[in-house]
Amino acid sequence: MKGSDFVKIAFIRPSMFGETSKDAMMPIVFSIIKPLTPADVEIFFYDERIEQIPELNVDVVAMSVETFSAKRAYRLTEKYKKEGKKVIMGGFHPTMLPNECLKYGADSVIVGEAEDTWIQVIEDLKKKKLQKKYVSKNNCNMRNIEYDYSIFDGKKYNNIGLVQFSRGCKFNCDFCSIHAFYKNSIRTRSIEDIIVEIKNIKQKNIFFIDDNLFSDETKAKELFEALIPLKKRWFCQISIDIAKNKNLLKLMKKSGCLLVLIGFESLNIENLKQMGKGANIQSKDYKKVIKNVYDTGIMIYGTFVVGYDFDTKDSVKELVKFAIENKFAVANFNPLMPMPGTALYDRLKKEKKLTFDDWWINDNYRYGDAMLIPKSMTPEELKDACKEARYTFNSYKNIFKRLMNLKANSRSFINAVLFLTVNIISRKEIMTKQGRKLGGSDEININ
C-alpha cells in the first residue's frame, strides 16, 4: 500500500463461468458497503456477470462470493495475489467455509454480515494489521443501514430496482442456506425509510430481494399500504401459506405486485415432510393456492427441487405437466443442491450420498449435474430429468401455451411484456449454462 493510510479497493462480484450473462441483478451488498467506506479510501466496482474486469491498479480486492462462483473467485485470487494485492472475501460461501477461502489464498474473510465488520477491516488495512477473520454478530439494526445505489451507475443491469425490506425467514427448510446464514434472526427496516428509498429509485419495476417478504406479516401489510401511492410495479418471494389469504393478495395487487415467486418444491407429501416444508403441507391444495393468486391478476414463478427420496423420473414429468397446465409465468426445476452449511449438506455427507464433497470446486462437476445420489434414481437420471424438465417447460410451444393465461400472464399489456421478456432471458440462460464447467477456462481473461 502507498503510505500508511491511503487505500485503493476494487469490489468484485465474480461470475460462475468467467463470462457475462443476461439475468444478472445488482449485488445489493455493495450499495451497503459503499457508504460504510471512508471518503479517503478510493473504491472501484466491477461485476463480472455484466462486464469484463480490467487490469486493476489497486491495493485490495474485495469479493462477494456465492458457492457457484467460488471456483472463479479462487482463480481470480491466484492472479491478484501474484500481483501483490490483498484479497478479502465475504458473502454466503466464505461465511460457511471461511477456512477453505483462506486455503485458496484469501488474506481475510468476513463471516456473516458486513455492517459491523467492514469499518474495522478498513482501519486494520490502514494499519497494515489485517486479520484472518472478521466475524459478524449478525444483529445489525436494519433501520441504521444506508444504501448508496450510485455504485451501480453506468452498469448495464436489467432495468429492475432492488430493495431489501427484511432479512431472515421464519421457516427452516432442509435445503435452504438462508437460515444457516441468518439463524433465527428476522429483522425489518422502517416503512418510512424504505418508502423514501423506493421513491428515489428511478426504475419503475422493483424486486424485493427478501427471502420471504412475509417473515413479519403485520409489517408487510403496512408496507403494501404505503406502496399504493407510489405507483410502482413490483415482484417478490413469498411462502405458500400467504397465498391462502385472498384479502392480502388483493392488497398486494393494489400496491403494484405483478409476480410472486413461490416454492412449491414437490407434489409429494413425503418429500415435503423430508425437506421440512410445513407450510406447503398445510397448503397442500395447490390448485386453490394458484386460483387465489390468479384471481387477483398476479403471475406465478414456481420453483421445484428434485432429488428427495420419493422423486422418480416419472414424478419429474408430473412436475413439468403441473407447471405447464397451471400456466406458470416462470418455473425452475433444480436438482437438489446440498449447499455447504445447510442441514441437507451435513446429512448427505454423513450418509455418504454426495457425488462430490466439494462439488463447487471439483473439476468433474458441470452445471446441472446431480450433487447427490438419490434414492429412487441414479445421479445421471436425476441430471437428465431436470434438464428435460427445463427444456420442455421453456420450449417455444409451451412458452406460447403459458402466455395464454388471461387471468395473469396476458391479463394486461404490461403483464404480457414482462412474461415474454423473462421467458426469453430464462430460456437463453438455461440453454447456455447447462453442462458448463464452473470457474471458466484455466486462463483468466482480463482486459
Secondary structure, DSSP 8 states (H G I E B T S, - for coil): --TTT-EEEEEEE--SSSS--SS----THHHHHHHHS-TTEEEEEEETTTS-------SEEEEE--GGGHHHHHHHHHHHHHTT-EEEEESHHHHH-HHHHHHTT-SEEEES-STTTHHHHHHHHHTT---SEEE--S---GGG----GGGGTT----S-EEE--EE--S---TT-SHHHHHTT--EE--HHHHHHHHHH---SEEEE--S-TTSSHHHHHHHHHHHGGGT-EEEEEE-GGGGG-HHHHHHHHHTTEEEEEEEEE-S-HHHHHHHT-HHHHHT--HHHHHHHHHHTT-EEEEEEEE-STT--HHHHHHHHHHHHHTT-SEEEEEE----TTSHHHHHHHHTT-BS-TTTTT-TT-BTT--SB--SSS-HHHHHHHHHHHHHHHTSHHHHHHHH--TTTTTSSHHHHHHHHHHHHHHHHHHHHHTT-BTT--SS----
